[in-house]
Amino acid sequence: MKHATHNRDADLQAEHDFLLRWRRTSSRDTAGMLRASLLRRTNPDLVKKVEMEKEPVLTSVD
């Protein structure tokens, strides 16, 4: 049972990371658009969470 929970958590994290990357990519990526559409239908709570997150601020390291 622990293994199944771990796999689900890993899948959820992968979907979260995908949505964050997808927000920053070209809208011409058909596969990405289809996956994001699928996630909107199957996991709307995750999509809302990602949409509420601020974009990371990238700063140069001196």
C-alpha positions as CSV (number, residue, x, y, z in Angstrom):
1,M,0.0,0.0,0.0
2,K,2.9,2.4,0.8
3,H,4.3,1.8,-2.7
4,A,1.0,2.7,-4.4
5,T,0.9,6.0,-2.3
6,H,4.4,6.8,-3.2
7,N,3.8,6.2,-6.9
8,R,0.7,8.4,-6.8
9,D,2.6,11.2,-5.0
10,A,5.4,11.0,-7.7
11,D,2.8,11.1,-10.5
12,L,1.1,14.1,-8.9
13,Q,4.4,15.9,-8.6
14,A,5.2,15.1,-12.2
15,E,1.9,16.5,-13.3
16,H,2.5,19.6,-11.2
17,D,5.9,20.2,-12.7
18,F,4.5,19.7,-16.2
19,L,1.9,22.3,-15.6
20,L,4.4,24.8,-14.3
21,R,6.6,24.2,-17.4
22,W,3.6,24.3,-19.7
23,R,2.6,27.8,-18.5
24,R,6.0,29.1,-19.8
25,T,6.1,27.3,-23.2
26,S,4.8,27.9,-26.6
27,S,1.1,27.4,-27.2
28,R,2.1,25.6,-30.5
29,D,3.0,22.4,-28.6
30,T,0.1,20.2,-29.5
31,A,1.1,17.4,-27.2
32,G,1.5,19.7,-24.3
33,M,-1.9,21.4,-25.0
34,L,-3.6,18.0,-25.0
35,R,-1.9,16.9,-21.8
36,A,-2.8,20.2,-20.1
37,S,-6.4,19.8,-21.3
38,L,-6.5,16.3,-19.9
39,L,-5.2,17.4,-16.5
40,R,-7.8,20.2,-16.4
41,R,-10.5,17.6,-16.8
42,T,-9.0,15.0,-14.5
43,N,-7.4,17.1,-11.8
44,P,-8.9,20.6,-11.7
45,D,-7.7,21.1,-8.1
46,L,-4.1,20.7,-9.2
47,V,-4.6,23.1,-12.1
48,K,-6.1,25.7,-9.7
49,K,-3.1,25.3,-7.4
50,V,-0.6,25.8,-10.2
51,E,-2.5,28.8,-11.6
52,M,-2.4,30.4,-8.1
53,E,1.4,30.0,-7.8
54,K,3.6,32.9,-8.6
55,E,6.1,32.6,-11.3
56,P,9.6,32.0,-9.9
57,V,11.9,34.9,-10.0
58,L,15.2,34.0,-11.6
59,T,18.1,36.0,-10.3
60,S,21.7,35.8,-11.4
61,V,24.1,34.3,-8.9
62,D,27.2,36.4,-8.4
